[in-house]
């Protein structure tokens, strides 16, 4: 999804819009079903804070 198939044309913008809509629909479906998506990114500072707490 991060790489556009075409460069310099309006088509990449349409690709990005469709990808964003698809991601939002997945997020809404997970939220409506009570299974929110997990956060996969944790900052270095948060990781350090977690390791110091243990």
NUDRENVEX-367997 format. One line per 5 residues: number of its first residue (from 1); their letters; for each residue x negated, y, z of C-alpha. Coordinates in Angstrom, 2 decimals. Layout:
<sites>
NUM = A = X,Y,Z  ...
</sites>
This chain:
<sites>
1 = XXXXX = 0.00,0.00,0.00  -2.91,2.34,0.52  -4.15,2.17,-3.05  -2.08,3.66,-5.81  -1.82,1.77,-9.02
6 = XXXXX = -2.01,4.90,-11.15  -3.99,8.07,-10.72  -3.07,11.53,-11.83  0.55,10.66,-12.54  3.77,11.11,-10.58
11 = XXXXX = 4.01,7.33,-10.18  1.75,7.16,-7.09  4.08,9.54,-5.27  7.03,7.25,-5.99  4.97,4.25,-4.80
16 = XXXXX = 4.17,6.02,-1.54  7.79,7.00,-0.99  8.96,3.40,-1.55  6.26,2.09,0.80  7.27,4.58,3.50
21 = XXXXX = 10.94,3.66,3.12  10.10,-0.05,3.39  8.05,0.50,6.55  10.79,2.59,8.12  13.38,-0.08,7.32
26 = XXXXX = 11.18,-2.73,8.98  10.80,-0.52,12.05  14.54,0.14,12.23  15.33,-3.56,11.90  12.89,-4.40,14.71
31 = XXXXX = 14.31,-1.63,16.90  17.95,-2.61,16.27  17.17,-6.25,17.14  15.42,-5.26,20.35  11.96,-6.35,19.24
36 = XXXXX = 9.92,-3.17,18.85  6.74,-3.52,16.85  3.60,-3.97,18.91  1.08,-1.20,19.01  -2.11,-2.62,17.58
41 = XXXXX = -4.32,0.42,17.87  -5.86,1.27,21.21  -8.29,4.15,21.49  -11.79,3.57,22.82  -10.99,5.66,25.87
46 = XXXXX = -7.86,3.65,26.64  -9.79,0.41,26.21  -12.45,1.66,28.59  -9.77,2.68,31.09  -8.20,-0.79,30.88
51 = XXXX = -11.54,-2.53,31.36  -12.33,-0.39,34.41  -8.92,-1.10,35.95  -9.48,-4.87,35.90
</sites>
